[in-house]
């Protein structure tokens, strides 16, 4: 009888351990899934902000996220990068506009000089209208 009681107690203890291990494993998997969903949701916001910039061609979009972790740091770095790209783009546009203005001035000067040279080189001939 004593052996049956020991075997029963051992079986019951084994079942309790297996149940506890199964529940613990289930909780760990559940918590892992929830935390990964939370993290990837925040990362998707960064991805969407980058996609908006690419789609629009505008560097004015800024990333909005709160927290005190690596994802927030990534958002801040993204915003700094966008600000610098916006400044560089504006500077390139100013330089291009200035170069275009200078090029137009040079072109006008060449046209004026060419007209003046033609007028000097041609003999006085009445051109029919």
C-alpha positions in Angstrom: 0.0 0.0 0.0 2.8 2.3 0.9 4.3 1.9 -2.6 1.0 2.8 -4.3 0.7 6.0 -2.3 4.3 6.9 -3.2 3.6 6.2 -6.9 0.4 8.2 -6.8 2.1 11.1 -5.0 5.0 11.0 -7.6 2.5 10.9 -10.5 0.6 13.8 -9.1 3.8 15.8 -8.5 4.9 15.0 -12.1 1.5 16.1 -13.5 1.7 19.3 -11.4 5.2 20.1 -12.7 4.1 19.4 -16.3 1.1 21.6 -15.9 3.2 24.4 -14.4 5.8 24.1 -17.1 3.1 24.1 -19.8 1.4 27.2 -18.3 4.8 28.9 -17.9 5.7 28.2 -21.5 2.3 29.4 -22.7 2.7 32.7 -20.8 6.2 33.2 -22.1 5.1 32.7 -25.7 2.1 35.0 -25.1 4.2 37.7 -23.6 6.8 37.4 -26.4 4.1 37.8 -29.0 2.6 40.8 -27.3 6.0 42.5 -26.9 7.1 41.8 -30.4 3.8 43.2 -31.7 4.3 46.3 -29.7 7.9 46.8 -30.9 7.1 46.1 -34.6 4.1 48.4 -34.4 6.4 51.3 -33.4 9.0 50.3 -36.1 6.2 50.2 -38.7 5.6 53.9 -37.9 9.2 54.7 -38.8 8.8 52.6 -42.0 5.6 54.5 -42.9 7.3 57.9 -42.3 10.2 56.9 -44.6 7.7 55.6 -47.2 5.8 58.9 -47.1 9.1 60.9 -47.7 10.0 58.7 -50.6 6.5 58.9 -52.1 6.1 62.6 -51.7 9.7 63.7 -52.4 9.2 66.2 -49.5 11.7 66.3 -46.7 9.4 68.1 -44.4 7.8 65.0 -42.8 8.9 64.4 -39.2 8.6 61.3 -37.1 6.4 61.4 -34.0 7.0 58.8 -31.3 7.2 58.8 -27.6 9.3 56.7 -25.4 12.8 56.3 -24.0 14.3 53.5 -26.0 16.1 52.7 -29.2 13.0 53.2 -31.3 12.6 56.8 -30.0 16.3 57.3 -30.7 15.8 56.0 -34.2 12.9 58.5 -34.6 15.1 61.4 -33.4 17.9 60.4 -35.8 15.4 60.1 -38.6 14.2 63.7 -37.9 17.7 65.0 -37.8 18.4 63.3 -41.1 15.3 64.8 -42.7 16.1 68.3 -41.4 19.6 68.0 -43.0 18.3 66.6 -46.2 15.7 69.5 -46.4 18.4 72.1 -45.8 20.7 70.5 -48.4 17.9 70.3 -50.9 17.0 73.9 -50.4 20.6 74.9 -50.8 21.0 73.0 -54.0 17.8 74.6 -55.3 19.1 78.0 -54.5 22.4 77.3 -56.2 20.7 75.8 -59.2 18.5 78.9 -59.5 21.5 81.2 -59.2 23.4 79.2 -61.8 20.4 79.3 -64.1 20.1 83.1 -63.7 23.9 83.5 -64.4 23.6 81.3 -67.4 20.7 83.3 -68.8 22.6 86.5 -68.3 25.6 85.1 -70.2 23.3 83.9 -73.0 21.7 87.3 -73.3 25.2 88.9 -73.4 26.3 86.5 -76.1 23.2 87.2 -78.2 23.7 91.0 -77.8 27.3 90.8 -78.8 26.5 88.5 -81.7 23.9 91.0 -83.0 26.3 93.9 -82.6 29.1 92.0 -84.4 26.8 91.1 -87.3 25.7 94.7 -87.6 29.3 95.9 -87.7 30.5 93.2 -90.2 27.7 93.5 -92.7 28.0 96.3 -95.2 25.3 98.9 -95.2 22.7 97.0 -97.2 19.1 97.7 -97.2 17.4 94.5 -96.3 13.9 94.0 -97.8 11.3 93.7 -95.2 
